[in-house]
Amino acid sequence: MSVKPKIELTADGSHTLFMSDLNEHYHSVNGAIQESTHVFINTGLHHCKKESVNILEIGFGTGLNAFLTALDVTNTERIIHYTGLELYPLPKSIISELNYSDKHLEQAKILYNKLHDADWNREVQILPEFYLSKIECDFTKFDFSSLKSSFDLIYFDAFAPDKQPEMWTQSIFDSLYSVTAQNGILVTYCAKGAVRRMLQQAGYKTERLPGPPGKREMLRATKTG
């Protein structure tokens, strides 16, 4: 990571990070928690009805999506095995300043820290219901066939296509389709026509759905064939 991200407040009071070299934010300025909850939890996790769910996140970043997922399944019957791919793990000095757990009980703050303190490149049990594998890698060059399981749910949360187009290619979506379980789904905040067509070309059935605040639409893709 060439430039240190700047912490900024978003419209719902939660933080995002701004990368000046990309002129890009990690999360929506219209509400970081609102966006992640809408796209990945409500439209993704809640749409997947399996009791044991394998999740793959493209872009672990701040850990917000993993944090919200773990909170959602705490004290439920669901079991989550969560794999996050990240090229640039954030330093503790930045993580410690983010306010995602501030509106929760102390146990949630402990949970958020455990997600970031967990060792990289091996599976760690964070909660009775939640197992985390953080893999430090460049996912544009990653061998997806090295993953030991297929995925019921994929959170595609890479930087926007106009900022880093190499993260939004046909070969990447083809690779993701190959590790998606039957009836598995992929969700992303991006609703660009080019992205939808690449998902369809890979084999997914796509849906345009209402987006989070500040975005008219988002995409959900399902492996039905």
GROMACS elastic network, one bead per residue, 0.5 to 0.9 nm:
[ bonds ]
;  ai    aj funct       b0    kb
    1     4     6  0.71567   500
    1     5     6  0.88830   500
    1    87     6  0.86111   500
    1    88     6  0.59612   500
    1    89     6  0.86809   500
    1    90     6  0.88070   500
    2    21     6  0.80704   500
    3    19     6  0.70144   500
    3    20     6  0.72571   500
    3    21     6  0.67024   500
    4    18     6  0.88513   500
    4    19     6  0.72991   500
    4    20     6  0.84933   500
    5    17     6  0.56091   500
    5    18     6  0.53324   500
    5    20     6  0.72988   500
    5    25     6  0.89340   500
    5    94     6  0.82299   500
    6    16     6  0.82982   500
    6    17     6  0.53559   500
    6    18     6  0.50241   500
    6    19     6  0.67181   500
    6    20     6  0.80123   500
    6    94     6  0.87953   500
    7    15     6  0.64842   500
    7    16     6  0.59268   500
    7    18     6  0.64236   500
    7    94     6  0.79991   500
    7    97     6  0.81306   500
    7    98     6  0.76350   500
    8    14     6  0.84545   500
    8    15     6  0.55298   500
    8    16     6  0.53899   500
    8    17     6  0.59726   500
    8    18     6  0.69364   500
    8    29     6  0.83958   500
    9    12     6  0.80746   500
    9    13     6  0.58472   500
    9    14     6  0.57651   500
    9    16     6  0.62627   500
    9    17     6  0.86382   500
    9    29     6  0.74899   500
    9    31     6  0.84840   500
    9    32     6  0.87425   500
   10    13     6  0.54174   500
   10    14     6  0.55747   500
   10    15     6  0.57824   500
   10    16     6  0.65390   500
   10    27     6  0.85609   500
   10    28     6  0.71904   500
   10    30     6  0.57092   500
   10    32     6  0.63260   500
   10    33     6  0.89741   500
   11    14     6  0.74050   500
   11    28     6  0.87386   500
   11    29     6  0.61689   500
   11    32     6  0.79702   500
   12    15     6  0.86883   500
   12    29     6  0.85825   500
   12    30     6  0.69006   500
   12    32     6  0.71419   500
   12    33     6  0.73400   500
   12    34     6  0.70694   500
   13    31     6  0.70884   500
   13    32     6  0.82960   500
   13    33     6  0.86731   500
   13    99     6  0.87688   500
   14    31     6  0.65987   500
   14    32     6  0.58956   500
   14    33     6  0.63171   500
   14    34     6  0.87946   500
   14    98     6  0.81087   500
   14    99     6  0.62493   500
   14   100     6  0.61873   500
   15    27     6  0.81949   500
   15    29     6  0.85616   500
   15    31     6  0.81928   500
   15    32     6  0.65037   500
   15    33     6  0.83001   500
   15    98     6  0.61091   500
   15    99     6  0.62335   500
   15   100     6  0.70696   500
   16    25     6  0.65524   500
   16    26     6  0.58579   500
   16    27     6  0.53412   500
   16    28     6  0.72642   500
   16    29     6  0.71126   500
   16    31     6  0.84730   500
   16    32     6  0.62165   500
   16    62     6  0.85049   500
   16    98     6  0.80464   500
   17    24     6  0.84577   500
   17    25     6  0.55200   500
   17    26     6  0.53094   500
   17    27     6  0.71248   500
   17    62     6  0.84170   500
   18    22     6  0.85601   500
   18    23     6  0.71628   500
   18    24     6  0.58235   500
   18    26     6  0.64633   500
   18    27     6  0.86339   500
   19    22     6  0.55499   500
   19    23     6  0.56810   500
   19    24     6  0.53317   500
   19    25     6  0.60860   500
   19    26     6  0.78037   500
   20    24     6  0.67790   500
   20    25     6  0.86650   500
   21    24     6  0.79336   500
   22    25     6  0.84728   500
   22   163     6  0.63727   500
   22   164     6  0.83626   500
   23   163     6  0.79779   500
   24    27     6  0.88391   500
   24   159     6  0.74680   500
   24   160     6  0.79969   500
   24   163     6  0.72959   500
   25    28     6  0.67855   500
   25    29     6  0.75214   500
   25   159     6  0.79943   500
   26    32     6  0.84590   500
   26    61     6  0.74737   500
   26    62     6  0.79350   500
   26   157     6  0.88389   500
   26   158     6  0.86109   500
   26   159     6  0.70953   500
   27    30     6  0.85807   500
   27    31     6  0.75894   500
   27    32     6  0.50170   500
   27    33     6  0.82525   500
   27    35     6  0.74255   500
   27    36     6  0.79250   500
   28    31     6  0.55234   500
   28    32     6  0.51037   500
   28    33     6  0.85763   500
   28    34     6  0.85477   500
   28    35     6  0.64454   500
   28    36     6  0.87063   500
   28   212     6  0.89823   500
   28   213     6  0.86093   500
   28   214     6  0.79935   500
   29    32     6  0.64990   500
   29   214     6  0.84737   500
   30    34     6  0.80275   500
   30    35     6  0.78217   500
   30   212     6  0.85510   500
   30   213     6  0.60848   500
   30   214     6  0.58812   500
   30   215     6  0.89807   500
   31    34     6  0.51008   500
   31    35     6  0.59567   500
   31    36     6  0.86247   500
   31   212     6  0.86342   500
   31   213     6  0.72685   500
   31   214     6  0.86347   500
   32    35     6  0.52652   500
   32    36     6  0.63135   500
   32    37     6  0.85556   500
   32    64     6  0.86442   500
   33    36     6  0.52255   500
   33    37     6  0.59118   500
   33    38     6  0.84044   500
   33    64     6  0.76815   500
   33    65     6  0.87124   500
   33    68     6  0.84572   500
   33   100     6  0.75849   500
   34    37     6  0.52371   500
   34    38     6  0.60556   500
   34    39     6  0.85489   500
   34   212     6  0.69200   500
   34   213     6  0.74440   500
   35    38     6  0.52469   500
   35    39     6  0.60177   500
   35    40     6  0.81294   500
   35   189     6  0.81328   500
   35   211     6  0.82536   500
   35   212     6  0.52372   500
   35   213     6  0.69588   500
   35   214     6  0.89761   500
   36    39     6  0.53517   500
   36    40     6  0.54823   500
   36    41     6  0.68709   500
   36    42     6  0.87960   500
   36    64     6  0.74875   500
   36    65     6  0.61836   500
   36    68     6  0.79559   500
   36   189     6  0.87314   500
   36   212     6  0.83930   500
   37    40     6  0.57449   500
   37    42     6  0.60205   500
   37    43     6  0.82775   500
   37    65     6  0.78807   500
   37    68     6  0.71637   500
   37    69     6  0.88091   500
   37   212     6  0.86757   500
   38    41     6  0.59818   500
   38    42     6  0.50665   500
   38    43     6  0.61325   500
   38    44     6  0.84044   500
   38   211     6  0.75593   500
   38   212     6  0.58523   500
   38   213     6  0.89446   500
   39    42     6  0.63296   500
   39    43     6  0.53218   500
   39    44     6  0.65443   500
   39   155     6  0.86944   500
   39   187     6  0.68127   500
   39   188     6  0.66726   500
   39   189     6  0.61678   500
   39   211     6  0.72510   500
   39   212     6  0.68851   500
   39   218     6  0.74415   500
   39   219     6  0.86913   500
   39   220     6  0.89321   500
   40    43     6  0.57939   500
   40    45     6  0.63337   500
   40    46     6  0.86452   500
   40    65     6  0.70709   500
   40    68     6  0.89093   500
   40    69     6  0.83474   500
   40   154     6  0.88584   500
   40   155     6  0.63797   500
   40   156     6  0.88860   500
   40   187     6  0.65601   500
   40   188     6  0.75672   500
   40   189     6  0.85363   500
   41    44     6  0.52147   500
   41    46     6  0.60577   500
   41    47     6  0.84205   500
   41    65     6  0.80441   500
   41    68     6  0.73815   500
   41    69     6  0.66436   500
   41    72     6  0.79972   500
   42    45     6  0.61855   500
   42    46     6  0.51922   500
   42    47     6  0.70903   500
   43    46     6  0.62236   500
   43    47     6  0.58683   500
   43    48     6  0.88226   500
   43   187     6  0.74485   500
   43   209     6  0.86399   500
   43   220     6  0.77497   500
   44    47     6  0.52325   500
   44    48     6  0.65130   500
   44   153     6  0.70350   500
   44   154     6  0.82226   500
   44   155     6  0.78115   500
   44   185     6  0.73994   500
   44   186     6  0.74803   500
   44   187     6  0.60637   500
   44   220     6  0.77766   500
   45    48     6  0.52919   500
   45    49     6  0.80172   500
   45    53     6  0.87551   500
   45    55     6  0.89666   500
   45    69     6  0.76631   500
   45    72     6  0.89391   500
   45   153     6  0.72585   500
   46    49     6  0.69283   500
   47   185     6  0.86905   500
   48    51     6  0.87044   500
   48    53     6  0.79805   500
   48   152     6  0.74680   500
   48   153     6  0.73162   500
   48   184     6  0.77750   500
   48   185     6  0.77533   500
   49    52     6  0.88967   500
   49    53     6  0.86270   500
   50    53     6  0.60375   500
   50    78     6  0.78180   500
   50   152     6  0.82706   500
   51    77     6  0.67873   500
   51    79     6  0.62798   500
   51    80     6  0.83933   500
   52    77     6  0.86417   500
   52    78     6  0.56304   500
   52    80     6  0.59501   500
   52    81     6  0.78504   500
   53    78     6  0.75240   500
   53    79     6  0.62414   500
   53    80     6  0.50089   500
   53    81     6  0.63087   500
   53    82     6  0.82206   500
   53   151     6  0.75934   500
   53   152     6  0.59409   500
   53   153     6  0.73171   500
   54    79     6  0.85559   500
   54    80     6  0.60023   500
   54    82     6  0.60277   500
   54    83     6  0.78619   500
   54   149     6  0.79205   500
   54   150     6  0.72811   500
   54   152     6  0.53553   500
   54   153     6  0.64949   500
   54   154     6  0.85871   500
   55    80     6  0.71365   500
   55    81     6  0.61369   500
   55    83     6  0.60719   500
   55    84     6  0.83067   500
   55   150     6  0.88930   500
   55   151     6  0.56431   500
   55   152     6  0.61752   500
   55   154     6  0.56636   500
   55   155     6  0.74355   500
   56    81     6  0.85921   500
   56    82     6  0.60214   500
   56    84     6  0.58570   500
   56    85     6  0.78415   500
   56   151     6  0.64265   500
   56   152     6  0.83099   500
   56   153     6  0.64530   500
   56   155     6  0.61676   500
   56   156     6  0.82903   500
   57    60     6  0.62104   500
   57    65     6  0.83145   500
   57    66     6  0.83540   500
   57    82     6  0.75998   500
   57    83     6  0.61292   500
   57    85     6  0.62843   500
   57    86     6  0.88230   500
   57   153     6  0.85506   500
   57   154     6  0.57568   500
   57   156     6  0.60629   500
   57   157     6  0.70833   500
   58    83     6  0.87392   500
   58    84     6  0.62210   500
   58    85     6  0.53977   500
   58    86     6  0.71793   500
   58   139     6  0.75441   500
   58   154     6  0.76009   500
   58   155     6  0.61609   500
   58   156     6  0.50023   500
   58   157     6  0.56097   500
   58   158     6  0.60939   500
   59    62     6  0.88622   500
   59    63     6  0.88897   500
   59    84     6  0.66218   500
   59    85     6  0.55756   500
   59    86     6  0.51611   500
   59    87     6  0.79177   500
   59   139     6  0.85856   500
   59   155     6  0.84099   500
   59   156     6  0.72724   500
   59   157     6  0.55532   500
   59   158     6  0.53423   500
   59   159     6  0.81800   500
   60    63     6  0.54916   500
   60    64     6  0.80554   500
   60    65     6  0.76976   500
   60    66     6  0.77330   500
   60    83     6  0.86962   500
   60    84     6  0.51063   500
   60    85     6  0.58384   500
   60    86     6  0.53485   500
   60    87     6  0.87998   500
   60    89     6  0.80065   500
   60   134     6  0.77656   500
   60   157     6  0.80293   500
   60   158     6  0.88649   500
   61    64     6  0.76815   500
   61    65     6  0.88598   500
   61    84     6  0.88229   500
   61    85     6  0.88081   500
   61    86     6  0.66638   500
   61    87     6  0.88864   500
   61    88     6  0.76756   500
   61    89     6  0.67189   500
   61    90     6  0.69284   500
   61   157     6  0.89004   500
   62    65     6  0.80848   500
   62    66     6  0.89215   500
   62    89     6  0.84155   500
   62    90     6  0.70660   500
   62    94     6  0.89931   500
   62    95     6  0.70037   500
   62    98     6  0.83482   500
   62   116     6  0.86813   500
   63    66     6  0.52915   500
   63    67     6  0.60112   500
   63    68     6  0.86722   500
   63    84     6  0.88472   500
   63    95     6  0.89415   500
   63   112     6  0.78561   500
   63   115     6  0.72431   500
   63   116     6  0.73281   500
   64    68     6  0.61457   500
   64    69     6  0.84972   500
   64   100     6  0.71979   500
   64   112     6  0.84498   500
   65    68     6  0.52480   500
   65    69     6  0.60953   500
   65    70     6  0.85943   500
   65   155     6  0.83291   500
   66    69     6  0.50494   500
   66    70     6  0.61023   500
   66    71     6  0.85800   500
   66    82     6  0.75575   500
   66    84     6  0.83497   500
   66   112     6  0.88145   500
   66   115     6  0.78479   500
   66   132     6  0.85619   500
   67    70     6  0.51900   500
   67    71     6  0.61875   500
   67    72     6  0.85957   500
   67   100     6  0.85547   500
   67   101     6  0.86707   500
   67   108     6  0.85825   500
   67   111     6  0.75283   500
   67   112     6  0.60574   500
   67   115     6  0.74352   500
   68    71     6  0.50761   500
   68    72     6  0.60912   500
   68    73     6  0.88405   500
   69    72     6  0.50818   500
   69    73     6  0.64947   500
   69    74     6  0.86974   500
   69    80     6  0.85250   500
   69   130     6  0.88354   500
   70    73     6  0.54262   500
   70    74     6  0.60641   500
   70    80     6  0.79738   500
   70   111     6  0.83302   500
   70   126     6  0.87748   500
   70   127     6  0.80155   500
   70   129     6  0.78722   500
   70   130     6  0.62806   500
   71    74     6  0.52791   500
   71    75     6  0.88663   500
   71   108     6  0.76219   500
   71   111     6  0.85702   500
   72    75     6  0.86801   500
   72    76     6  0.83119   500
   73    76     6  0.53256   500
   73    77     6  0.76596   500
   73    78     6  0.61462   500
   73    79     6  0.75709   500
   73    80     6  0.78928   500
   73   129     6  0.68675   500
   73   130     6  0.78644   500
   74    77     6  0.85505   500
   74    78     6  0.83595   500
   74   127     6  0.77383   500
   74   128     6  0.82517   500
   74   129     6  0.65170   500
   74   130     6  0.80523   500
   75    78     6  0.84681   500
   75   128     6  0.85184   500
   75   129     6  0.75441   500
   76    79     6  0.82216   500
   76   129     6  0.76118   500
   77   129     6  0.76603   500
   78   129     6  0.64727   500
   78   130     6  0.86977   500
   79   128     6  0.80142   500
   79   130     6  0.60470   500
   79   131     6  0.81053   500
   80   129     6  0.60721   500
   80   131     6  0.61124   500
   80   132     6  0.82887   500
   81   123     6  0.86309   500
   81   125     6  0.89908   500
   81   129     6  0.85160   500
   81   130     6  0.61470   500
   81   132     6  0.61087   500
   81   133     6  0.77935   500
   82   123     6  0.87674   500
   82   130     6  0.73779   500
   82   131     6  0.59669   500
   82   133     6  0.60934   500
   82   134     6  0.82443   500
   83   123     6  0.83663   500
   83   131     6  0.84913   500
   83   132     6  0.59592   500
   83   134     6  0.57771   500
   83   135     6  0.73087   500
   84   132     6  0.78184   500
   84   133     6  0.63072   500
   84   135     6  0.60683   500
   84   136     6  0.84497   500
   85   133     6  0.86497   500
   85   134     6  0.61470   500
   85   136     6  0.60470   500
   85   137     6  0.63000   500
   85   138     6  0.77472   500
   85   139     6  0.66081   500
   86    89     6  0.62456   500
   86   134     6  0.74467   500
   86   135     6  0.63263   500
   86   136     6  0.50887   500
   86   137     6  0.57140   500
   86   138     6  0.68640   500
   86   139     6  0.74003   500
   87   135     6  0.83066   500
   87   136     6  0.53489   500
   87   138     6  0.50271   500
   87   139     6  0.74117   500
   88   136     6  0.73971   500
   88   137     6  0.81768   500
   88   138     6  0.86982   500
   89   136     6  0.73467   500
   90    93     6  0.82691   500
   90    94     6  0.67180   500
   90    95     6  0.68021   500
   90   116     6  0.88673   500
   91    94     6  0.56639   500
   91    95     6  0.64747   500
   91    96     6  0.87956   500
   92    96     6  0.58478   500
   92    97     6  0.86205   500
   92   116     6  0.79950   500
   92   117     6  0.86794   500
   93    96     6  0.55868   500
   93    97     6  0.69441   500
   94    97     6  0.54125   500
   94    98     6  0.68247   500
   95    98     6  0.54854   500
   95    99     6  0.88395   500
   95   113     6  0.83143   500
   95   116     6  0.79049   500
   96    99     6  0.82125   500
   96   113     6  0.81127   500
   98   101     6  0.80848   500
   98   102     6  0.86599   500
   99   102     6  0.52058   500
   99   103     6  0.80771   500
  100   103     6  0.73279   500
  100   104     6  0.84504   500
  100   109     6  0.84452   500
  100   112     6  0.82746   500
  101   104     6  0.54120   500
  101   105     6  0.78255   500
  101   106     6  0.82228   500
  101   108     6  0.59158   500
  101   109     6  0.51716   500
  101   110     6  0.87830   500
  101   111     6  0.86973   500
  101   112     6  0.68789   500
  102   105     6  0.78039   500
  102   106     6  0.83960   500
  102   108     6  0.84024   500
  102   109     6  0.71607   500
  103   108     6  0.89693   500
  104   107     6  0.77940   500
  104   108     6  0.58356   500
  104   109     6  0.72918   500
  105   108     6  0.55154   500
  105   109     6  0.70447   500
  106   109     6  0.51628   500
  106   110     6  0.64482   500
  106   111     6  0.87046   500
  107   110     6  0.50563   500
  107   111     6  0.61903   500
  107   112     6  0.87553   500
  108   112     6  0.61707   500
  108   113     6  0.86091   500
  109   112     6  0.51412   500
  109   113     6  0.63021   500
  109   114     6  0.85991   500
  110   113     6  0.52269   500
  110   114     6  0.61351   500
  110   115     6  0.87856   500
  111   114     6  0.50347   500
  111   115     6  0.63694   500
  111   116     6  0.89569   500
  111   126     6  0.75158   500
  111   127     6  0.82454   500
  112   115     6  0.53074   500
  112   116     6  0.67805   500
  112   117     6  0.87883   500
  113   116     6  0.52751   500
  113   117     6  0.59694   500
  113   118     6  0.85113   500
  114   118     6  0.58899   500
  114   126     6  0.66971   500
  115   118     6  0.55335   500
  115   119     6  0.89917   500
  115   126     6  0.69504   500
  115   132     6  0.75582   500
  116   119     6  0.81588   500
  117   120     6  0.88663   500
  118   122     6  0.88386   500
  118   123     6  0.86715   500
  118   124     6  0.65314   500
  118   125     6  0.88271   500
  118   126     6  0.80117   500
  118   132     6  0.79570   500
  118   133     6  0.84715   500
  118   134     6  0.80613   500
  119   122     6  0.65877   500
  119   123     6  0.80239   500
  119   124     6  0.72532   500
  119   133     6  0.82710   500
  119   134     6  0.75210   500
  120   123     6  0.80685   500
  120   124     6  0.88779   500
  120   133     6  0.69420   500
  120   134     6  0.50530   500
  120   135     6  0.58458   500
  120   136     6  0.67882   500
  121   133     6  0.63291   500
  121   134     6  0.55614   500
  121   136     6  0.67377   500
  122   132     6  0.81157   500
  122   133     6  0.54651   500
  122   134     6  0.69027   500
  122   135     6  0.75830   500
  123   131     6  0.65298   500
  123   132     6  0.54062   500
  123   134     6  0.74699   500
  124   130     6  0.87627   500
  124   131     6  0.56247   500
  124   132     6  0.52249   500
  124   133     6  0.63323   500
  124   134     6  0.88668   500
  125   128     6  0.70558   500
  125   129     6  0.82352   500
  125   130     6  0.61936   500
  125   132     6  0.62717   500
  125   133     6  0.89146   500
  126   129     6  0.79503   500
  126   130     6  0.56603   500
  126   131     6  0.56383   500
  126   132     6  0.66925   500
  127   131     6  0.68997   500
  128   131     6  0.79685   500
  136   139     6  0.88546   500
  137   140     6  0.86875   500
  137   141     6  0.80591   500
  137   142     6  0.67987   500
  138   141     6  0.56125   500
  138   142     6  0.60467   500
  139   143     6  0.80258   500
  139   144     6  0.84864   500
  139   167     6  0.79365   500
  139   172     6  0.84430   500
  140   143     6  0.89100   500
  140   166     6  0.70645   500
  140   167     6  0.61087   500
  140   168     6  0.88624   500
  140   169     6  0.88515   500
  140   171     6  0.89493   500
  140   172     6  0.68735   500
  142   145     6  0.87556   500
  142   146     6  0.85615   500
  143   146     6  0.56628   500
  143   147     6  0.79164   500
  143   175     6  0.85551   500
  144   147     6  0.56657   500
  144   175     6  0.64725   500
  144   176     6  0.74514   500
  144   178     6  0.83261   500
  144   179     6  0.71794   500
  145   148     6  0.76882   500
  145   175     6  0.82072   500
  145   178     6  0.82522   500
  145   179     6  0.74610   500
  146   149     6  0.89236   500
  147   150     6  0.76821   500
  147   179     6  0.80969   500
  149   179     6  0.73875   500
  149   181     6  0.87161   500
  150   178     6  0.81684   500
  150   180     6  0.53370   500
  150   181     6  0.51574   500
  150   182     6  0.88037   500
  150   184     6  0.88874   500
  151   154     6  0.67715   500
  151   179     6  0.61021   500
  151   181     6  0.52236   500
  151   182     6  0.88078   500
  151   184     6  0.66535   500
  151   185     6  0.83750   500
  152   180     6  0.62272   500
  152   181     6  0.53132   500
  152   182     6  0.76749   500
  152   183     6  0.73449   500
  152   185     6  0.62335   500
  152   186     6  0.84253   500
  153   180     6  0.74810   500
  153   181     6  0.82462   500
  153   184     6  0.56454   500
  153   186     6  0.57336   500
  153   187     6  0.78329   500
  154   176     6  0.82954   500
  154   180     6  0.78115   500
  154   184     6  0.80625   500
  154   185     6  0.62950   500
  154   187     6  0.63506   500
  154   188     6  0.86074   500
  155   185     6  0.88267   500
  155   186     6  0.60727   500
  155   187     6  0.54738   500
  155   188     6  0.63874   500
  156   186     6  0.68579   500
  156   187     6  0.60737   500
  156   188     6  0.50306   500
  156   189     6  0.79270   500
  156   190     6  0.89353   500
  157   160     6  0.84573   500
  157   187     6  0.85211   500
  157   188     6  0.62141   500
  157   189     6  0.72789   500
  157   190     6  0.87347   500
  158   161     6  0.82509   500
  158   164     6  0.83341   500
  158   167     6  0.68297   500
  158   168     6  0.82512   500
  158   188     6  0.87435   500
  159   162     6  0.84647   500
  159   163     6  0.65451   500
  159   164     6  0.62347   500
  159   165     6  0.86525   500
  159   167     6  0.77435   500
  160   163     6  0.53461   500
  160   164     6  0.62597   500
  160   165     6  0.74981   500
  160   167     6  0.84851   500
  160   168     6  0.84086   500
  160   190     6  0.74667   500
  161   164     6  0.53107   500
  161   166     6  0.77872   500
  161   167     6  0.70832   500
  161   168     6  0.60025   500
  161   190     6  0.83903   500
  161   192     6  0.87981   500
  161   195     6  0.85728   500
  162   165     6  0.57665   500
  164   167     6  0.58933   500
  164   168     6  0.76369   500
  165   168     6  0.53120   500
  165   169     6  0.71944   500
  166   169     6  0.61793   500
  167   172     6  0.73930   500
  168   171     6  0.85734   500
  168   172     6  0.68102   500
  168   173     6  0.75766   500
  168   195     6  0.72399   500
  168   198     6  0.87148   500
  169   172     6  0.53655   500
  169   173     6  0.65238   500
  169   174     6  0.86584   500
  169   195     6  0.82588   500
  169   198     6  0.74484   500
  170   173     6  0.52396   500
  170   174     6  0.60251   500
  170   175     6  0.85613   500
  170   195     6  0.86896   500
  170   198     6  0.55521   500
  170   199     6  0.77594   500
  170   201     6  0.78410   500
  170   202     6  0.72454   500
  171   175     6  0.61342   500
  171   176     6  0.86302   500
  171   202     6  0.84701   500
  172   175     6  0.50514   500
  172   176     6  0.62000   500
  172   177     6  0.86072   500
  173   177     6  0.60619   500
  173   178     6  0.85931   500
  173   198     6  0.68813   500
  173   199     6  0.61700   500
  173   201     6  0.86785   500
  173   202     6  0.60993   500
  174   177     6  0.51189   500
  174   178     6  0.63728   500
  174   198     6  0.84016   500
  174   199     6  0.78800   500
  174   201     6  0.80738   500
  174   203     6  0.79245   500
  175   178     6  0.51386   500
  175   179     6  0.67649   500
  175   180     6  0.89123   500
  175   202     6  0.83868   500
  176   179     6  0.53308   500
  176   180     6  0.62214   500
  176   186     6  0.88072   500
  176   202     6  0.85532   500
  177   180     6  0.50589   500
  177   181     6  0.83374   500
  177   186     6  0.89456   500
  177   199     6  0.83718   500
  177   202     6  0.63240   500
  177   203     6  0.70061   500
  177   204     6  0.73322   500
  177   223     6  0.73408   500
  178   181     6  0.82289   500
  178   202     6  0.87608   500
  180   183     6  0.80811   500
  180   184     6  0.56448   500
  180   185     6  0.73107   500
  180   186     6  0.82938   500
  180   222     6  0.88542   500
  180   223     6  0.69621   500
  181   185     6  0.81641   500
  181   223     6  0.72649   500
  182   185     6  0.87490   500
  182   222     6  0.85171   500
  182   223     6  0.58028   500
  182   224     6  0.63494   500
  182   225     6  0.74417   500
  183   222     6  0.60149   500
  183   224     6  0.52589   500
  183   225     6  0.81549   500
  184   221     6  0.84313   500
  184   222     6  0.57665   500
  184   223     6  0.55309   500
  184   224     6  0.78855   500
  185   204     6  0.84950   500
  185   220     6  0.68290   500
  185   221     6  0.54240   500
  185   223     6  0.63253   500
  186   204     6  0.88040   500
  186   219     6  0.81801   500
  186   220     6  0.57244   500
  186   221     6  0.50307   500
  186   222     6  0.64595   500
  186   223     6  0.85405   500
  187   190     6  0.87497   500
  187   218     6  0.78733   500
  187   219     6  0.58645   500
  187   221     6  0.63719   500
  187   222     6  0.89038   500
  188   191     6  0.76494   500
  188   218     6  0.62785   500
  188   219     6  0.55413   500
  188   220     6  0.66429   500
  188   221     6  0.87425   500
  189   211     6  0.70797   500
  189   212     6  0.80491   500
  189   215     6  0.82117   500
  189   217     6  0.76757   500
  189   219     6  0.64674   500
  189   220     6  0.88714   500
  190   195     6  0.75586   500
  190   196     6  0.87671   500
  190   211     6  0.89095   500
  190   215     6  0.88815   500
  190   217     6  0.76582   500
  190   218     6  0.53770   500
  190   219     6  0.63590   500
  191   194     6  0.84992   500
  191   195     6  0.68941   500
  191   196     6  0.67535   500
  191   208     6  0.69830   500
  191   209     6  0.87005   500
  191   211     6  0.86780   500
  191   216     6  0.86738   500
  191   217     6  0.58447   500
  191   219     6  0.53359   500
  192   195     6  0.53582   500
  192   196     6  0.63821   500
  192   197     6  0.87703   500
  192   217     6  0.89901   500
  192   218     6  0.84810   500
  192   219     6  0.86434   500
  193   196     6  0.50460   500
  193   197     6  0.61380   500
  193   198     6  0.86485   500
  194   197     6  0.51613   500
  194   198     6  0.62720   500
  194   199     6  0.87292   500
  195   198     6  0.51190   500
  195   199     6  0.62555   500
  195   200     6  0.86415   500
  195   219     6  0.89167   500
  196   199     6  0.51636   500
  196   200     6  0.62511   500
  196   201     6  0.86224   500
  196   206     6  0.67918   500
  196   207     6  0.85593   500
  196   208     6  0.86712   500
  196   219     6  0.73493   500
  196   221     6  0.84670   500
  197   200     6  0.50034   500
  197   201     6  0.60288   500
  197   202     6  0.85634   500
  197   206     6  0.87441   500
  198   202     6  0.61630   500
  198   203     6  0.87494   500
  198   204     6  0.89531   500
  199   202     6  0.51151   500
  199   203     6  0.65771   500
  199   204     6  0.55838   500
  199   205     6  0.77024   500
  199   206     6  0.71909   500
  199   221     6  0.70915   500
  200   203     6  0.51284   500
  200   205     6  0.60241   500
  200   206     6  0.66027   500
  200   221     6  0.81803   500
  201   204     6  0.73056   500
  203   222     6  0.86651   500
  203   223     6  0.68428   500
  203   224     6  0.82514   500
  203   225     6  0.73664   500
  204   221     6  0.55343   500
  204   222     6  0.52306   500
  204   224     6  0.69227   500
  204   225     6  0.79163   500
  205   220     6  0.83783   500
  205   221     6  0.54119   500
  205   222     6  0.51407   500
  205   223     6  0.64018   500
  205   224     6  0.68633   500
  205   225     6  0.87709   500
  206   219     6  0.68078   500
  206   220     6  0.57518   500
  206   222     6  0.63980   500
  207   218     6  0.83241   500
  207   219     6  0.57246   500
  207   220     6  0.52527   500
  207   221     6  0.62593   500
  207   222     6  0.84658   500
  208   211     6  0.87040   500
  208   217     6  0.61861   500
  208   218     6  0.57872   500
  208   220     6  0.66748   500
  208   221     6  0.89269   500
  209   216     6  0.84448   500
  209   217     6  0.54111   500
  209   218     6  0.53306   500
  209   219     6  0.60383   500
  209   220     6  0.72276   500
  210   215     6  0.79126   500
  210   216     6  0.59306   500
  210   218     6  0.61174   500
  210   219     6  0.86183   500
  211   214     6  0.76592   500
  211   215     6  0.50255   500
  211   216     6  0.50090   500
  211   219     6  0.83594   500
  212   215     6  0.55389   500
  212   216     6  0.72999   500
  212   217     6  0.76046   500
  212   218     6  0.79052   500
  213   216     6  0.77961   500
  215   218     6  0.75410   500
